[in-house]
C-alpha cells in the first residue's frame, strides 16, 4: 500500500511540475481550432464532435462507430467514436503537428458520416 501511494504522489508531483493541465488545454484548443463542424465540445485536451446519427440502430449501437474507427485508423489517427459522437483524447505529449493531423482526420470523418 505504501508503495502504491508513493507512486501516486510521484505521479501527481510530475503532473504539477510539467503543468500537464496547461499542456492538455493547449492540445485541445489546437484541435478545436482546426475543426469545421459546428457541434464541437472540448474539456482540456478532450475534443468531441457530434455527427448525424445516420441509419441503423441509434446511439452506441450504431454501425457508424465501427466505420468511423476504421476510417480513423486508415488515416493514422486513434479516435474514439461512441455512437454518433467522435472523441479525440490525445496524451499530453501530443505535438502541434499531431494535433493538426487529428483535426484533419476528424473533419474528414465528419464528412463521411
Buried (B, 14 or more C-beta within 10 A) or exposed (E): EEEEEEEEEEEEEEEEEEEBEEBBBBBBBBBBEBBEBEEBEBEBBBBBBBBEBBEEEEEEEBEBBEBBBEBBEEBEBEBBBBBBBBBBBBEBEBEEEBBBBBBBBBBBBBEEB
